[in-house]
Amino acid sequence: MTNILYKVTGPKGEAPYHTGFIWPKPKGKSPGKWQHSEGELELCSNGLHACENPVDVLRHIRQNGFKVWEAECKGEKLSGDSKVVVSSLRLVAPTLLTAECVVAFAADVADRALQNIGNNIDPRSWNAVFASRARAKGEISAWSAASAVSASESAARSAVSAAWSAAVSAAESAAVSAAWSAVSAAESAAESAVSAARSAAWSAVGAADSAAWSVASAASAESARSAAAESAVSAVSAEKQWQNKRLLQYVQHGLDAMSMSCEGWRATEGEYDGV
């Protein structure tokens, strides 16, 4: 029995951690050759590594020109936090996930976070999202996108802090973790988009802390903290599920996914105004 995974390599199929190994690539509809590992499986030490969830690949991209492959495994498997290690693995087909897709995904995460805030959002925060999408589509330069992101950061921090509830903050803190991972994912190409998500990021973390503390200070601190913890776990789980479904759309459809909705969510319409 085989299981579908996702494998990150360099542009020529190179193993991402400079081991010198080149993965045998698929040819047409024929998968690449099976690769096998001997000895006891150990995460980050022995075995063949890949990801079970699409969003986890963002943590393991290390260079420009990266490729993400659909892969399959068989035999033994050991699961870790954001990856698995298996005894046998082969590449099945290239996915459509590119650096531009990662930029667009990071913008989607920021967009979703801003939608959850509601009112009192500085327009520059939205402008950073729109600039990131324009960058993903090749409509503006990386420099222009970076300028828009820089302009939004201080405004986003103050605006977000005032608006988030404890549950939403918990969910969006998880969302920001994925967006921040895009810095490594697409390096210079994605850096501007990730900064856009980061604008909401640090505010979300701060808002979560302050909101949780306020709740815990009222009446029964222990029961409030317990309820807040359960709410946070539920919110984080729901957010990660959404992220996986959204990123899977990019994996399967490339930049065409930008026009697709996901779980009732649709990208906020707007254009980068150059400010």
C-alpha positions in Angstrom: 0.0 0.0 0.0 1.3 3.5 -0.9 0.6 6.9 0.6 0.7 10.3 -1.2 3.2 12.8 0.2 4.8 16.0 -1.0 8.6 16.3 -1.5 10.6 19.5 -1.9 13.8 19.6 -4.0 16.0 22.0 -5.8 15.4 22.9 -9.4 17.2 19.9 -10.7 15.8 17.5 -8.2 18.5 18.1 -5.6 18.0 17.1 -2.0 17.3 20.4 -0.2 20.1 20.0 2.5 23.1 19.9 0.2 23.7 16.2 0.4 24.6 16.0 -3.3 21.8 13.5 -4.0 19.7 14.0 -7.1 16.2 12.5 -7.0 15.2 10.4 -10.0 12.5 12.4 -11.7 9.3 11.2 -13.3 9.2 10.9 -17.1 5.8 11.6 -18.6 3.3 9.5 -16.7 6.0 7.1 -15.3 7.1 7.8 -11.7 10.7 8.2 -10.7 12.6 5.2 -9.4 11.9 4.0 -5.9 14.6 5.1 -3.4 15.1 3.0 -0.2 16.7 3.7 3.2 18.4 1.1 5.3 18.3 1.0 9.1 16.0 2.3 11.8 14.0 5.4 10.8 14.9 8.6 12.7 13.6 12.1 12.0 16.3 14.4 10.6 18.8 11.6 10.8 18.0 8.5 8.9 15.4 7.8 6.2 13.6 9.6 3.4 11.8 12.8 4.3 8.6 14.3 2.9 5.5 16.2 4.0 1.9 14.9 4.5 0.2 18.3 4.4 0.7 20.8 1.6 1.2 23.8 4.0 4.1 22.0 5.7 6.2 22.2 2.5 6.7 25.9 3.3 8.9 25.0 6.2 11.3 23.0 4.0 12.0 25.1 1.0 15.6 26.4 1.1 16.4 27.9 -2.3 15.2 29.8 -5.3 13.9 27.7 -8.1 12.6 25.1 -5.7 10.2 22.3 -6.9 7.5 20.6 -5.0 6.6 17.1 -6.2 3.8 14.7 -5.5 5.4 11.6 -4.1 4.4 8.2 -2.8 5.8 6.1 -0.1 5.6 2.5 1.1 7.0 0.5 4.0 7.7 2.0 7.4 6.8 5.6 8.3 7.6 7.8 11.3 5.7 11.1 11.7 7.1 14.4 13.0 5.8 17.9 13.5 5.9 19.1 9.9 7.3 16.1 8.1 7.5 12.3 8.0 10.4 10.0 7.4 9.8 6.8 5.4 11.8 3.8 4.3 10.8 3.9 0.6 9.9 7.0 -1.5 9.6 8.0 -5.2 8.6 11.1 -7.0 5.3 10.8 -9.0 4.7 14.1 -10.7 5.6 17.8 -10.3 3.0 20.0 -8.7 2.2 23.5 -9.9 3.4 25.3 -6.7 5.8 28.1 -7.6 7.4 31.0 -5.8 4.7 33.2 -7.2 2.1 30.9 -5.7 3.7 31.2 -2.3 3.5 35.0 -2.6 -0.2 34.7 -3.5 -0.8 32.3 -0.6 0.8 34.6 1.9 -1.4 37.4 0.7 -4.4 35.1 1.1 -3.5 34.4 4.7 -3.1 38.1 5.4 -6.4 38.8 3.6 -8.2 36.2 5.7 -6.7 37.7 8.9 -7.8 41.2 8.0 -11.3 40.1 7.1 -11.6 38.5 10.6 -10.6 41.8 12.2 -13.5 43.7 10.8 -13.4 47.5 11.0 -10.7 50.1 11.7 -8.2 48.6 9.4 -5.6 51.1 7.9 -6.0 51.1 4.1 -2.2 50.6 3.8 -2.7 47.1 5.2 -5.0 46.2 2.4 -2.7 47.9 -0.1 0.1 45.5 1.0 -2.1 42.5 0.3 -3.1 43.9 -3.1 0.6 44.7 -3.9 1.6 41.2 -3.0 -1.0 39.7 -5.4 0.1 42.1 -8.1 3.7 40.9 -7.5 2.6 37.3 -7.7 1.0 38.0 -11.1 4.1 39.9 -12.4 2.2 43.2 -12.6 4.7 45.1 -10.3 8.3 44.7 -9.2 9.5 43.2 -6.0 10.7 46.7 -5.0 7.2 48.2 -5.4 5.7 45.4 -3.4 8.3 45.8 -0.6 7.5 49.5 -0.4 3.8 48.9 0.0 4.5 46.3 2.7 6.8 48.6 4.6 4.2 51.4 4.6 1.6 49.1 6.1 3.5 47.6 9.0 3.2 50.2 11.8 -0.4 51.0 10.9 -1.4 47.3 11.0 0.2 46.7 14.4 -1.9 49.4 16.1 -5.1 48.7 14.2 -5.1 44.9 14.7 -4.3 45.1 18.4 -7.5 47.0 19.1 -9.9 44.7 17.3 -9.1 41.0 17.8 -11.0 38.7 20.2 -9.2 35.9 21.9 -10.5 33.1 19.6 -9.8 35.0 16.4 -6.4 36.0 17.7 -5.5 32.4 18.3 -6.6 31.4 14.9 -4.8 34.2 13.1 -1.6 33.6 15.1 -1.6 30.2 13.5 -2.3 31.7 10.1 0.6 34.0 10.4 3.0 31.2 11.2 2.3 29.7 7.8 2.6 33.1 6.1 5.9 33.8 7.8 7.2 30.4 6.6 6.9 31.8 3.1 10.1 33.8 3.7 12.1 30.6 3.5 9.8 29.1 1.0 10.4 31.5 -1.9 13.2 33.6 -0.5 13.6 37.0 -2.1 10.5 36.5 -4.3 8.2 35.9 -1.4 9.8 38.1 1.2 7.6 41.1 0.4 4.4 39.1 0.6 5.3 37.6 3.8 6.0 40.9 5.3 2.5 41.9 4.4 1.2 39.0 6.5 3.7 39.8 9.2 2.1 43.2 9.6 -0.9 41.5 11.0 1.3 38.8 12.6 2.9 40.5 15.5 -0.3 42.3 16.3 -2.2 39.1 16.4 0.2 37.6 18.8 0.1 40.6 21.1 -3.7 40.8 20.9 -4.0 37.1 21.7 -1.8 37.5 24.8 -3.6 40.6 26.1 -7.1 39.2 25.4 -6.3 35.9 27.1 -4.9 37.7 30.1 -7.9 40.0 30.4 -10.3 37.0 30.3 -8.2 35.0 32.8 -8.1 38.0 35.2 -11.9 38.0 35.5 -13.7 35.7 37.9 -12.2 32.3 37.8 -8.7 32.5 36.2 -8.2 28.8 35.9 -11.5 28.0 34.3 -11.2 31.0 32.0 -7.7 29.9 30.9 -8.9 26.4 30.3 -11.8 27.6 28.1 -9.4 30.0 26.3 -7.0 27.1 25.7 -9.7 24.9 24.3 -10.9 27.7 22.1 -7.4 28.3 20.9 -6.7 24.7 20.0 -10.0 24.5 18.1 -9.3 27.8 16.3 -5.8 26.8 15.4 -6.9 23.4 14.1 -9.6 25.0 11.9 -7.1 27.5 10.6 -4.6 24.9 9.6 -7.3 22.9 7.9 -8.2 26.0 5.9 -4.6 26.7 5.0 -4.0 23.1 3.8 -7.1 23.3 1.6 -6.1 26.7 0.2 -2.5 25.8 -0.5 -3.6 22.5 -2.1 -5.5 24.6 -4.6 -2.2 26.3 -5.6 -0.5 22.9 -5.7 -3.1 21.5 -8.1 -3.9 24.6 -10.1 -0.9 27.0 -9.9 -1.7 30.7 -10.1 -5.2 29.9 -11.4 -6.1 29.3 -7.8 -6.0 33.0 -7.1 -9.4 33.3 -8.6 -10.9 30.4 -6.6 -12.8 30.5 -3.4 -12.0 28.2 -0.4 -14.5 27.2 2.3 -16.7 30.1 1.6 -13.8 32.6 1.6 -13.0 34.6 -1.5 -10.1 37.0 -2.0 -10.9 40.6 -1.2 -11.2 42.6 -4.4 -8.9 45.6 -4.8 -5.9 46.9 -6.7 -2.5 48.2 -5.6 -2.7 52.0 -5.7 1.1 52.6 -5.8 1.1 54.4 -2.4 
